[in-house]
Amino acid sequence: MDTSSFPPPPSTPSASSQLVVQRVRHTLRARHLQVVRRTDISPGFVRLTLAGPDLDGFVSAGFDDHVKLILPRPGLERPELPEIQDGRPVFAGPRPVLRDYTPARFDAAAGELDIEVALHDAGPASDWAAAAFIGQWVGIAGPRGSMVVPMGFDWHWLIGDDTALPAIARRLAELPAHTAATVRIQVRHVGDRRALTSAATLDVQWVPHLPEAVESLVLPQGAGYIWAAGESADMVAVRTAVLAKPGVDAKHMRIASYWKRGVADHHEALG
């Protein structure tokens, strides 16, 4: 995946004291965009390429950034965008369907933004993506900010389920050759496994249960960063398994709940 248009992460530091995660805030803005291309990645994933003049000034500096996808309400061609008041989105009418998605690819020169949508679960966003056609209007808001993880770590753990695949693929495309990446991914359907490539040394395994897979991992030597995202209960168990390992640096990890069984539009940082 070509991520050359994303802002480059910090260059490799020469000392471990420089391995500091930077949190960058962005001015929140809502945009109208149109679908200009759709690509079936696998039976359960579609990539939608969005474009339009409103993409001018779009910024995504972190591989696990997320934007709010704003769907048109029934009967409307375009979604109603919120007004941004004191940095918060405010809708004048009924609140539309909003869902979080990772900017999988942004090409500033071409004026294109890719998002990837999982199609297996019935729901308004999945249903919309399954039927989305060229020229269809959609809205996005954000990202509000980015977490920029330096490239100077000796190793990276990237752990997640289907919902984390776009962020994992983007990060692997960014990593340089001097580092190593251990990747553990749980997908509900074997057909959704995909080829993952990186300049980094790769250890990729598709696993049935993320917490058990993490328990079996041994912390490598050197400075590393641990990132995980997926279903809330699984991520709580992954966090417990990670923190039980001697030598883990809690400053060099991020574990997020991207969704929660039975709850719509859930996103939560767990540590």
C-alpha positions as CSV (number, residue, x, y, z in Angstrom):
1,M,0.0,0.0,0.0
2,D,1.4,3.4,-1.0
3,T,1.3,5.7,2.0
4,S,3.9,8.2,0.6
5,S,1.5,11.1,0.8
6,F,1.1,10.7,4.6
7,P,3.4,13.1,6.6
8,P,6.5,11.1,7.4
9,P,6.9,10.0,11.0
10,P,9.9,11.3,12.9
11,S,13.3,10.0,11.7
12,T,15.1,7.3,13.6
13,P,16.4,8.7,16.9
14,S,19.9,8.0,18.2
15,A,18.9,7.5,21.8
16,S,16.1,5.7,23.6
17,S,15.2,9.0,25.3
18,Q,14.1,10.2,22.0
19,L,11.6,7.4,21.5
20,V,8.7,9.6,22.6
21,V,5.2,9.2,21.2
22,Q,4.0,12.6,19.9
23,R,0.3,13.5,20.3
24,V,-0.7,16.1,17.6
25,R,-3.9,18.0,17.6
26,H,-5.7,19.0,14.3
27,T,-8.3,21.6,13.7
28,L,-11.6,19.6,13.4
29,R,-13.2,20.0,10.0
30,A,-16.2,18.3,8.3
31,R,-16.0,17.6,4.5
32,H,-18.3,16.5,1.7
33,L,-16.7,13.8,-0.5
34,Q,-17.7,11.5,-3.3
35,V,-16.9,7.8,-4.0
36,V,-14.7,7.8,-7.1
37,R,-13.5,4.1,-6.9
38,R,-14.4,0.9,-5.1
39,T,-12.2,-2.1,-4.8
40,D,-13.2,-5.5,-3.4
41,I,-10.2,-6.4,-1.2
42,S,-11.6,-9.7,0.0
43,P,-15.1,-11.3,0.5
44,G,-15.5,-9.3,3.7
45,F,-13.8,-6.0,2.9
46,V,-14.3,-3.2,0.4
47,R,-12.0,-0.2,-0.2
48,L,-13.8,3.0,-1.0
49,T,-11.7,5.8,-2.6
50,L,-13.1,9.2,-1.7
51,A,-12.3,12.5,-3.4
52,G,-13.4,16.1,-3.8
53,P,-12.3,19.7,-3.3
54,D,-13.0,19.5,0.4
55,L,-10.0,17.2,0.9
56,D,-7.7,20.2,0.6
57,G,-5.9,20.6,3.9
58,F,-6.7,17.0,5.1
59,V,-4.0,15.7,7.5
60,S,-3.5,12.2,8.9
61,A,-0.1,11.9,10.7
62,G,-0.7,8.7,12.7
63,F,-1.3,5.2,11.3
64,D,-4.2,4.6,13.7
65,D,-6.0,7.9,13.2
66,H,-9.7,7.8,12.6
67,V,-12.2,9.9,10.9
68,K,-16.0,9.9,11.4
69,L,-17.8,8.7,8.4
70,I,-21.1,10.7,8.1
71,L,-23.8,8.9,6.1
72,P,-26.7,10.7,4.3
73,R,-30.0,10.4,6.0
74,P,-32.8,8.6,4.0
75,G,-34.0,10.8,1.2
76,L,-31.0,13.0,1.1
77,E,-28.3,12.9,-1.6
78,R,-25.7,14.5,0.6
79,P,-25.2,14.1,4.3
80,E,-25.8,17.0,6.5
81,L,-22.5,18.2,7.9
82,P,-22.1,19.5,11.5
83,E,-21.0,22.9,12.4
84,I,-17.8,23.0,14.5
85,Q,-18.4,24.9,17.7
86,D,-15.6,25.1,20.2
87,G,-13.9,22.2,18.5
88,R,-17.0,20.0,18.7
89,P,-19.4,18.9,15.9
90,V,-22.9,20.1,16.4
91,F,-25.7,18.9,14.1
92,A,-28.6,21.3,13.4
93,G,-31.1,18.5,12.7
94,P,-31.3,14.8,13.7
95,R,-28.0,13.2,14.2
96,P,-27.0,11.1,11.2
97,V,-25.2,7.7,11.4
98,L,-21.6,8.2,12.3
99,R,-18.9,5.5,12.3
100,D,-15.1,5.5,12.9
101,Y,-12.7,4.5,10.1
102,T,-9.0,4.6,9.7
103,P,-7.6,6.6,6.8
104,A,-6.0,3.7,5.0
105,R,-4.3,5.8,2.3
106,F,-4.2,9.5,1.5
107,D,-2.7,10.8,-1.7
108,A,-2.6,14.6,-1.5
109,A,-1.4,15.0,-5.0
110,A,-4.2,13.0,-6.4
111,G,-6.7,14.3,-3.9
112,E,-7.8,10.8,-2.8
113,L,-8.6,9.2,0.6
114,D,-9.1,5.4,1.0
115,I,-11.2,3.9,3.8
116,E,-11.8,0.1,4.2
117,V,-15.1,-1.2,5.4
118,A,-15.8,-4.6,6.8
119,L,-19.0,-6.1,5.2
120,H,-19.7,-9.1,7.3
121,D,-21.8,-7.5,10.0
122,A,-25.2,-6.0,9.1
123,G,-25.4,-2.4,10.1
124,P,-26.0,1.0,8.5
125,A,-22.3,1.7,7.6
126,S,-21.7,-1.8,6.3
127,D,-25.0,-1.8,4.3
128,W,-24.1,1.6,2.8
129,A,-20.6,0.5,1.8
130,A,-21.9,-2.7,0.2
131,A,-24.1,-0.7,-2.0
132,A,-22.0,2.4,-2.5
133,F,-21.6,3.5,-6.1
134,I,-19.3,5.8,-8.0
135,G,-20.5,9.4,-7.5
136,Q,-22.2,8.8,-4.2
137,W,-21.9,11.5,-1.5
138,V,-20.6,10.9,2.0
139,G,-19.2,13.1,4.7
140,I,-16.2,12.8,7.0
141,A,-15.0,14.7,10.0
142,G,-11.6,14.6,11.5
143,P,-9.1,13.4,12.4
144,R,-9.1,15.4,15.7
145,G,-5.6,14.4,16.3
146,S,-2.8,11.9,15.7
147,M,-0.6,9.7,17.8
148,V,2.8,9.7,16.0
149,V,5.0,6.7,17.0
150,P,8.7,7.1,16.1
151,M,10.4,4.8,13.7
152,G,13.5,4.3,15.9
153,F,12.1,1.4,17.9
154,D,14.0,-1.9,17.5
155,W,10.7,-3.9,17.2
156,H,6.9,-3.5,17.0
157,W,4.0,-5.7,18.0
158,L,0.9,-5.1,15.9
159,I,-2.1,-7.0,17.2
160,G,-5.7,-6.8,16.2
161,D,-8.9,-8.2,14.6
162,D,-10.6,-7.4,11.3
163,T,-11.3,-3.8,12.4
164,A,-7.5,-3.2,13.0
165,L,-6.4,-4.5,9.6
166,P,-6.3,-1.1,7.8
167,A,-4.2,0.5,10.6
168,I,-1.9,-2.5,10.7
169,A,-1.4,-2.5,6.9
170,R,-0.7,1.2,6.9
171,R,1.9,0.9,9.7
172,L,3.7,-2.0,8.0
173,A,4.0,0.1,4.9
174,E,5.6,2.9,6.9
175,L,8.1,0.8,8.9
176,P,11.8,0.9,7.8
177,A,14.1,-2.0,7.2
178,H,16.1,-1.6,10.4
179,T,13.2,-2.7,12.6
180,A,11.1,-5.9,13.1
181,A,7.4,-6.3,13.3
182,T,5.5,-9.1,15.0
183,V,1.9,-9.2,13.7
184,R,-1.0,-11.3,15.1
185,I,-4.4,-10.9,13.5
186,Q,-7.7,-12.6,14.2
187,V,-10.3,-12.5,11.3
188,R,-13.7,-14.2,11.5
189,H,-13.4,-15.4,7.9
190,V,-10.3,-17.1,6.4
191,G,-11.1,-15.4,3.1
192,D,-10.3,-12.0,4.6
193,R,-6.6,-12.9,5.2
194,R,-4.5,-10.8,2.9
195,A,-0.8,-10.4,1.9
196,L,0.9,-8.0,4.2
197,T,4.2,-6.5,3.2
198,S,6.8,-4.2,4.8
199,A,10.5,-3.2,4.6
200,A,10.7,-4.4,8.2
201,T,11.5,-8.0,9.1
202,L,8.0,-9.6,9.4
203,D,6.5,-12.3,11.6
204,V,2.9,-12.5,10.6
205,Q,0.4,-15.1,12.0
206,W,-3.4,-15.3,11.6
207,V,-4.6,-16.6,14.9
208,P,-8.0,-17.9,16.3
209,H,-7.7,-16.0,19.6
210,L,-5.7,-12.8,20.2
211,P,-5.3,-13.0,24.0
212,E,-3.8,-16.5,23.8
213,A,-1.6,-15.5,20.9
214,V,-0.2,-12.6,23.0
215,E,0.4,-14.8,26.0
216,S,2.7,-17.0,23.9
217,L,4.8,-14.0,22.7
218,V,8.2,-13.4,24.3
219,L,9.4,-9.8,24.7
220,P,12.3,-9.1,22.4
221,Q,15.5,-7.4,23.3
222,G,15.9,-3.7,22.7
223,A,13.3,-0.9,22.7
224,G,9.9,-1.8,21.3
225,Y,6.4,-0.5,20.8
226,I,3.2,-2.5,21.4
227,W,0.0,-1.6,19.6
228,A,-3.3,-3.5,19.7
229,A,-6.9,-2.8,18.7
230,G,-10.1,-4.8,18.4
231,E,-13.2,-5.9,20.3
232,S,-13.4,-4.4,23.8
233,A,-13.3,-7.6,25.9
234,D,-10.6,-9.1,23.8
235,M,-8.5,-5.9,24.2
236,V,-8.9,-5.9,28.0
237,A,-7.5,-9.5,28.0
238,V,-4.7,-8.5,25.6
239,R,-3.8,-5.6,27.8
240,T,-3.7,-7.9,30.9
241,A,-1.5,-10.4,29.0
242,V,0.9,-7.6,27.8
243,L,1.3,-6.0,31.2
244,A,2.1,-9.4,32.8
245,K,5.3,-9.6,30.7
246,P,8.4,-8.5,32.6
247,G,10.1,-5.5,31.1
248,V,7.0,-4.0,29.3
249,D,7.1,-0.2,29.2
250,A,3.6,1.1,29.6
251,K,4.7,4.4,27.9
252,H,5.5,2.4,24.8
253,M,2.1,0.8,24.2
254,R,-1.3,1.6,23.0
255,I,-4.3,-0.7,23.3
256,A,-7.7,0.5,22.0
257,S,-11.2,-0.9,21.8
258,Y,-12.4,-0.3,18.3
259,W,-15.8,-1.9,18.9
260,K,-17.9,-3.6,21.6
261,R,-20.3,-6.4,21.2
262,G,-23.9,-5.0,21.4
263,V,-22.8,-1.4,21.3
264,A,-22.9,0.9,18.2
265,D,-20.2,3.4,17.4
266,H,-17.9,2.4,20.2
267,H,-14.3,3.6,20.4
268,E,-12.2,3.7,23.6
269,A,-8.5,3.9,24.6
270,L,-7.6,1.2,27.2
271,G,-4.0,2.0,27.7
